[in-house]
């Protein structure tokens, strides 16, 4: 296998070429219904309505936290770089003016196409959501953990989010690197002992930003032995000698965040099992959508492929878990923040935040599930109730009532459905949820 330009590219690479079997009868039904429905409402979904409505158009400058024009100290020790980034992230977030929670009189009228792109664009144009250097940094698991640790204290942070160390940080901290930056070949047993000193119940190796398609509930490697075998390979992409002195740039962010390609996280499944025995040694995941200090009601996404496994009660407990988590953070940190929080739910009742997904500093969606009409509808209603805005016109009605991005979502649902009955049913028009 050829070595790709960065470790993350190697970890996240996969074969995207696949063959899809089309069912001709389903295609005919799909095409007939789409054409008929498109004549009636197609233009309403794509063209803004109510052109006379008042639209707020304030410049982004002064709202988005500006990044200091200083180059990152990429040769700083791993722990120093992480400390600097976390400190600066908190300083920038807390220095911003907090969005007023009081109604300002007449609601700002927003006119936007009833599409995913139209909705996402509207939240940035109208200053509802922030895209900044700070939201880029929070997309990195190591920075997110350090920010929470500084804000909540280490003990409380680890009750909510797994303890996280960078791989570079770990190797430097425990002195496992030679002067050349290479890992000392005779230190395998010592490395294993240090791993269990840091993580008594085991650890997971994960990419620092995003999720690798290779990742399972055990992380990138099924065992400590498998991880150590990979780590000690001379040409391993997860650690290279120059990483000792030079921070690793994230190919997803296009910049340096924590400077880590790989992070090591507490195996919270094993930790939970040690406290209260689990029937199943894995977790189920719930995606919870948030805005500022609140969970967005009725924004629970529909799984693309898997059937719903968790009960409504378990989903509601996960949402309450996230609401309690947000309540512990200051509004200065949360103002204009839209996140997707992935919660790991275990069958003994324990929960842990597995990921906090942000917009990664770009004016883009903060959840892949924003493609689903009812998730857009939930956010639109939440903004109208909590942010002194109103989505106007016919397109606003479509967004509010679960019809935004309808045809694009329908196509994606067909694409992702598994062969068989599920594929046939995917061709039927989606029933609106709102």
C-alpha positions as CSV (number, residue, x, y, z in Angstrom):
1,X,0.0,0.0,0.0
2,X,1.4,3.4,-0.9
3,X,1.8,5.9,1.9
4,X,-0.6,8.8,1.4
5,X,0.4,12.4,2.2
6,X,-1.0,12.5,5.7
7,X,-1.9,9.9,8.3
8,X,-5.6,11.0,8.3
9,X,-5.9,10.5,4.5
10,X,-4.6,7.0,4.9
11,X,-7.0,6.2,7.8
12,X,-10.0,7.8,6.1
13,X,-9.4,6.4,2.6
14,X,-11.9,3.9,1.3
15,X,-13.2,2.6,-2.0
16,X,-16.2,4.7,-2.9
17,X,-16.9,2.9,-6.1
18,X,-19.8,0.6,-5.8
19,X,-22.5,-1.0,-7.9
20,X,-26.1,-0.3,-7.1
21,X,-29.0,-2.5,-8.2
22,X,-32.0,-0.6,-9.5
23,X,-35.5,-2.0,-9.3
24,X,-37.2,-0.8,-12.5
25,X,-40.7,-0.8,-11.0
26,X,-39.6,1.3,-8.1
27,X,-37.9,3.7,-10.5
28,X,-41.0,4.2,-12.5
29,X,-43.1,4.9,-9.4
30,X,-40.4,7.2,-8.1
31,X,-40.2,9.1,-11.4
32,X,-44.0,9.4,-11.8
33,X,-44.6,10.7,-8.3
34,X,-41.6,13.1,-8.4
35,X,-42.7,14.6,-11.7
36,X,-46.3,15.1,-10.5
37,X,-45.4,16.5,-7.2
38,X,-42.7,18.7,-8.7
39,X,-45.3,20.5,-10.9
40,X,-47.3,21.5,-7.8
41,X,-44.6,22.4,-5.3
42,X,-41.2,22.1,-6.9
43,X,-40.7,25.8,-7.5
44,X,-41.8,26.7,-4.0
45,X,-39.1,24.5,-2.6
46,X,-36.3,26.1,-4.5
47,X,-37.4,29.8,-5.0
48,X,-37.7,32.2,-2.0
49,X,-41.1,33.6,-1.4
50,X,-42.2,37.0,0.0
51,X,-39.5,39.1,-1.6
52,X,-40.8,42.2,0.2
53,X,-40.0,40.7,3.6
54,X,-37.4,42.4,5.6
55,X,-34.1,40.5,5.7
56,X,-31.3,41.1,8.2
57,X,-27.9,41.5,6.4
58,X,-25.2,42.5,8.8
59,X,-21.6,42.0,8.0
60,X,-19.9,39.0,9.5
61,X,-16.9,41.1,10.8
62,X,-17.4,41.9,14.4
63,X,-19.7,38.9,14.9
64,X,-17.3,36.0,14.0
65,X,-14.4,35.8,16.4
66,X,-11.4,37.0,14.5
67,X,-8.3,34.8,14.5
68,X,-5.1,36.5,15.6
69,X,-2.7,36.9,12.7
70,X,0.0,34.8,14.3
71,X,1.4,31.6,13.0
72,X,0.9,28.6,15.2
73,X,4.0,27.5,17.2
74,X,4.0,24.1,15.4
75,X,7.4,23.1,16.9
76,X,6.1,23.6,20.5
77,X,5.9,20.4,22.6
78,X,2.6,18.6,22.1
79,X,1.2,19.4,25.6
80,X,2.2,23.1,25.3
81,X,0.5,23.4,21.9
82,X,-2.7,21.8,23.2
83,X,-2.7,24.1,26.3
84,X,-2.3,27.2,24.1
85,X,-5.0,26.2,21.7
86,X,-7.5,25.3,24.4
87,X,-6.8,28.5,26.3
88,X,-7.2,30.7,23.2
89,X,-10.4,28.9,22.2
90,X,-11.9,29.6,25.6
91,X,-10.7,33.2,25.5
92,X,-12.2,33.9,22.1
93,X,-15.5,32.3,22.9
94,X,-15.9,34.2,26.2
95,X,-14.8,37.5,24.7
96,X,-17.7,37.6,22.2
97,X,-21.0,39.5,22.9
98,X,-23.7,37.0,24.0
99,X,-26.7,36.9,21.7
100,X,-29.6,38.6,23.4
101,X,-32.2,36.2,24.7
102,X,-34.9,38.9,24.9
103,X,-37.3,39.5,22.0
104,X,-36.3,42.7,20.2
105,X,-39.8,43.6,19.0
106,X,-40.7,42.6,15.5
107,X,-39.1,39.3,14.5
108,X,-36.5,39.5,11.7
109,X,-38.1,38.0,8.6
110,X,-35.9,35.4,6.9
111,X,-36.4,34.5,3.2
112,X,-34.6,31.4,2.1
113,X,-35.1,28.5,-0.4
114,X,-36.6,25.4,1.2
115,X,-33.5,23.3,0.7
116,X,-30.7,22.2,2.9
117,X,-28.3,24.7,1.3
118,X,-30.9,27.5,1.7
119,X,-31.4,26.7,5.4
120,X,-27.7,26.5,6.2
121,X,-27.0,29.7,4.3
122,X,-29.8,31.5,6.2
123,X,-28.4,30.7,9.7
124,X,-25.0,32.3,8.9
125,X,-26.4,35.3,6.9
126,X,-28.7,36.1,9.8
127,X,-26.1,35.6,12.5
128,X,-27.8,32.7,14.2
129,X,-24.8,30.4,14.1
130,X,-21.1,31.2,14.4
131,X,-18.4,29.8,12.1
132,X,-15.0,30.8,13.6
133,X,-11.5,29.6,14.5
134,X,-12.9,28.5,17.8
135,X,-15.6,26.2,16.3
136,X,-12.8,24.8,14.1
137,X,-10.7,24.0,17.2
138,X,-13.7,22.3,19.0
139,X,-13.9,19.8,16.1
140,X,-10.7,18.3,17.4
141,X,-11.3,15.7,20.1
142,X,-8.2,16.6,22.1
143,X,-9.0,20.3,22.1
144,X,-12.7,19.6,23.0
145,X,-11.6,17.5,26.0
146,X,-9.1,20.1,27.2
147,X,-11.7,22.9,26.9
148,X,-14.2,20.8,28.9
149,X,-11.6,19.9,31.5
150,X,-10.6,23.5,32.0
151,X,-14.2,24.7,32.2
152,X,-15.7,21.9,34.4
153,X,-12.7,20.4,36.2
154,X,-11.1,17.1,35.3
155,X,-13.4,14.8,37.3
156,X,-16.6,16.3,36.1
157,X,-15.3,16.5,32.5
158,X,-14.5,12.7,32.5
159,X,-18.0,11.9,33.8
160,X,-19.3,13.4,30.6
161,X,-16.6,13.0,28.0
162,X,-13.9,10.2,27.8
163,X,-10.4,11.1,29.0
164,X,-8.4,12.0,25.8
165,X,-4.6,12.2,25.1
166,X,-2.9,12.8,21.8
167,X,-0.6,10.0,20.6
168,X,2.3,12.5,20.2
169,X,1.6,13.9,23.6
170,X,1.6,10.5,25.2
171,X,4.9,9.4,23.6
172,X,6.7,12.6,24.6
173,X,5.2,12.7,28.1
174,X,6.5,9.2,28.9
175,X,9.9,9.6,27.1
176,X,9.5,6.9,24.5
177,X,11.2,8.8,21.7
178,X,14.8,8.8,20.7
179,X,16.6,12.1,19.7
180,X,15.7,11.4,16.1
181,X,12.0,11.4,17.0
182,X,11.7,7.7,16.3
183,X,10.1,5.4,18.9
184,X,12.6,3.4,20.9
185,X,12.3,-0.2,19.7
186,X,13.0,-1.7,23.1
187,X,10.2,0.1,24.8
188,X,7.1,-2.0,23.7
189,X,6.4,-3.4,27.2
190,X,7.0,0.0,28.8
191,X,4.6,1.6,26.3
192,X,1.9,-1.0,27.1
193,X,2.4,-0.4,30.8
194,X,2.2,3.4,30.4
195,X,-1.0,3.0,28.4
196,X,-2.7,1.1,31.2
197,X,-1.3,3.6,33.7
198,X,-3.1,6.3,31.8
199,X,-6.2,4.2,31.0
200,X,-6.6,1.5,33.6
201,X,-9.7,0.0,31.9
202,X,-8.2,0.2,28.4
203,X,-8.2,2.7,25.6
204,X,-9.4,3.3,22.0
205,X,-7.2,4.8,19.3
206,X,-9.3,7.2,17.1
207,X,-8.6,9.9,14.5
208,X,-8.4,13.4,16.2
209,X,-11.0,15.0,13.8
210,X,-14.0,13.3,12.4
211,X,-14.6,9.5,12.2
212,X,-12.6,7.0,10.2
213,X,-14.6,4.5,8.1
214,X,-12.3,1.9,9.6
215,X,-13.5,2.8,13.1
216,X,-15.6,0.4,15.2
217,X,-16.8,0.6,18.8
218,X,-13.3,-0.5,19.7
219,X,-11.7,2.3,17.8
220,X,-9.2,1.8,14.9
221,X,-7.7,-1.3,16.4
222,X,-9.4,-4.3,17.9
223,X,-6.9,-4.7,20.7
224,X,-3.9,-3.2,22.4
225,X,-1.6,-5.7,20.7
226,X,-2.9,-4.7,17.3
227,X,-2.3,-1.1,18.1
228,X,1.2,-1.7,19.3
229,X,2.1,-3.8,16.3
230,X,1.0,-0.9,14.0
231,X,2.7,1.7,16.1
232,X,6.1,-0.1,16.0
233,X,6.1,-0.5,12.2
234,X,8.9,1.6,10.7
235,X,6.6,3.1,8.0
236,X,3.4,3.4,10.1
237,X,1.3,6.4,9.1
238,X,0.0,7.0,12.6
239,X,3.3,8.2,13.9
240,X,6.4,9.4,12.1
241,X,9.7,10.7,13.6
242,X,9.1,14.3,12.5
243,X,5.9,14.3,14.5
244,X,8.0,14.6,17.7
245,X,8.9,18.2,16.8
246,X,6.3,19.2,14.3
247,X,2.5,19.3,14.8
248,X,0.4,17.3,12.4
249,X,-2.1,19.2,10.2
250,X,-5.6,17.9,10.0
251,X,-6.5,17.2,6.3
252,X,-10.2,17.5,7.3
253,X,-9.7,21.0,8.8
254,X,-6.9,22.0,6.4
255,X,-5.0,23.4,9.4
256,X,-3.4,22.5,12.7
257,X,-5.7,22.1,15.7
258,X,-4.3,19.9,18.5
259,X,-1.4,18.9,16.3
260,X,-2.4,15.2,16.7
261,X,-3.4,12.8,14.0
262,X,-4.4,10.1,16.5
263,X,-5.9,10.4,20.0
264,X,-6.1,7.8,22.7
265,X,-9.4,7.8,24.6
266,X,-10.7,6.0,27.7
267,X,-12.5,2.8,26.9
268,X,-15.7,4.0,28.6
269,X,-17.5,0.7,27.9
270,X,-15.0,-1.2,29.9
271,X,-15.0,1.4,32.6
272,X,-18.8,1.3,32.9
273,X,-18.8,-2.6,32.9
274,X,-16.3,-2.6,35.8
275,X,-18.8,-0.5,37.8
276,X,-22.0,-2.2,36.8
277,X,-22.0,-5.3,34.6
278,X,-23.1,-4.9,31.0
279,X,-25.1,-7.5,29.2
280,X,-23.6,-6.3,25.9
281,X,-20.1,-5.0,25.7
282,X,-20.8,-2.3,23.2
283,X,-22.9,0.9,23.0
284,X,-25.7,2.3,20.9
285,X,-25.3,5.9,19.7
286,X,-27.9,8.7,19.7
287,X,-27.4,11.9,17.7
288,X,-28.7,14.9,19.7
289,X,-29.0,18.3,17.9
290,X,-28.4,21.4,20.0
291,X,-28.5,25.2,19.7
292,X,-26.7,27.2,22.4
293,X,-27.8,25.9,25.8
294,X,-30.8,23.9,24.6
295,X,-31.5,20.6,22.9
296,X,-33.6,21.1,19.8
297,X,-36.9,19.4,20.3
298,X,-38.1,16.8,17.7
299,X,-34.8,16.8,15.9
300,X,-34.0,13.2,16.5
301,X,-32.8,11.9,13.1
302,X,-34.0,8.8,11.2
303,X,-31.3,6.2,10.7
304,X,-30.3,5.9,7.1
305,X,-29.8,2.1,7.1
306,X,-30.2,0.6,10.6
307,X,-33.5,0.2,12.3
308,X,-34.2,2.1,15.4
309,X,-32.6,0.0,18.3
310,X,-33.1,2.3,21.3
311,X,-36.5,2.9,22.8
312,X,-38.1,6.3,23.0
313,X,-37.4,6.3,26.7
314,X,-33.6,5.8,26.1
315,X,-33.6,8.5,23.4
316,X,-35.3,10.9,25.8
317,X,-32.7,10.1,28.5
318,X,-29.9,10.8,26.1
319,X,-31.5,14.1,25.2
320,X,-31.8,15.0,28.9
321,X,-28.1,13.9,29.4
322,X,-27.1,16.4,26.8
323,X,-29.4,19.1,28.2
324,X,-27.8,18.6,31.7
325,X,-24.3,18.8,30.0
326,X,-25.1,22.1,28.3
327,X,-26.6,23.5,31.6
328,X,-23.1,23.2,33.1
329,X,-21.4,25.4,30.5
330,X,-21.6,29.2,30.6
331,X,-23.7,30.9,27.9
332,X,-20.7,32.9,26.9
333,X,-19.2,29.7,25.6
334,X,-22.4,28.4,24.0
335,X,-23.8,31.6,22.4
336,X,-24.5,31.0,18.7
337,X,-23.1,27.5,18.8
338,X,-24.9,24.8,16.9
339,X,-23.6,21.3,17.7
340,X,-24.5,17.6,17.0
341,X,-23.7,15.6,20.1
342,X,-23.3,11.9,19.7
343,X,-24.2,10.1,22.9
344,X,-23.1,6.5,23.7
345,X,-25.9,4.7,25.5
346,X,-25.0,1.5,27.4
347,X,-27.5,-1.2,28.6
348,X,-26.7,-0.6,32.3
349,X,-28.0,3.0,32.0
350,X,-24.7,4.7,31.7
351,X,-24.1,7.4,29.0
352,X,-21.1,9.2,27.7
353,X,-20.5,11.8,25.0
354,X,-18.7,10.1,22.1
355,X,-18.3,13.1,19.8
356,X,-19.2,16.8,19.6
357,X,-19.6,17.7,16.0
358,X,-19.3,21.4,15.0
359,X,-19.2,23.2,11.7
360,X,-15.4,22.9,11.8
361,X,-15.1,26.7,11.4
362,X,-16.8,26.8,8.0
363,X,-20.3,28.1,7.0
364,X,-21.6,24.6,6.5
365,X,-23.8,22.1,8.2
366,X,-22.9,20.8,11.6
367,X,-24.7,17.5,11.1
368,X,-25.1,15.2,8.1
369,X,-28.7,14.7,9.2
370,X,-29.6,18.3,8.2
371,X,-30.4,16.7,4.9
372,X,-33.6,15.3,6.6
373,X,-36.6,17.6,6.3
374,X,-37.9,17.1,9.8
375,X,-34.5,18.0,11.3
376,X,-34.5,21.3,9.3
377,X,-38.1,21.8,10.5
378,X,-37.1,21.3,14.1
379,X,-34.3,23.9,13.9
380,X,-36.6,26.4,12.1
381,X,-39.2,26.2,14.8
382,X,-36.5,26.4,17.5
383,X,-35.0,29.5,16.0
384,X,-38.4,31.1,15.6
385,X,-39.2,30.4,19.3
386,X,-35.8,31.3,20.7
387,X,-34.0,33.7,18.3
388,X,-36.5,36.3,17.4
389,X,-36.7,35.4,13.7
390,X,-39.5,34.2,11.4
391,X,-39.0,32.1,8.2
392,X,-41.3,34.0,5.8
393,X,-43.4,33.1,2.7
394,X,-44.3,29.8,1.2
395,X,-40.8,28.5,1.4
396,X,-40.8,29.3,5.2
397,X,-44.0,27.2,5.5
398,X,-42.4,24.3,3.7
399,X,-39.4,24.5,6.0
400,X,-41.4,24.7,9.2
401,X,-43.7,21.8,8.2
402,X,-41.1,19.2,7.2
403,X,-41.0,19.6,3.4
404,X,-37.6,21.4,3.0
405,X,-35.1,19.5,1.0
406,X,-37.8,16.9,0.3
407,X,-36.7,15.6,-3.1
408,X,-32.9,15.5,-2.3
409,X,-33.7,13.6,0.9
410,X,-35.9,11.2,-1.0
411,X,-33.1,10.5,-3.4
412,X,-30.5,10.0,-0.6
413,X,-32.9,7.6,1.2
414,X,-33.1,5.5,-2.0
415,X,-29.4,5.5,-2.5
416,X,-28.6,4.4,1.1
417,X,-31.4,1.8,1.5
418,X,-30.2,-1.8,1.6
419,X,-31.2,-4.2,-1.2
420,X,-34.5,-6.0,-0.7
421,X,-37.8,-4.8,0.8
422,X,-36.1,-1.8,2.3
423,X,-34.9,-0.6,-1.1
424,X,-38.5,-1.0,-2.6
425,X,-40.0,0.9,0.3
426,X,-37.5,3.7,-0.1
427,X,-39.0,4.6,-3.5
428,X,-42.3,5.5,-1.8
429,X,-42.7,9.2,-1.0
430,X,-41.4,10.0,2.5
431,X,-44.2,10.9,4.9
432,X,-43.4,14.3,6.5
433,X,-42.4,14.4,10.1
434,X,-42.6,17.6,12.1
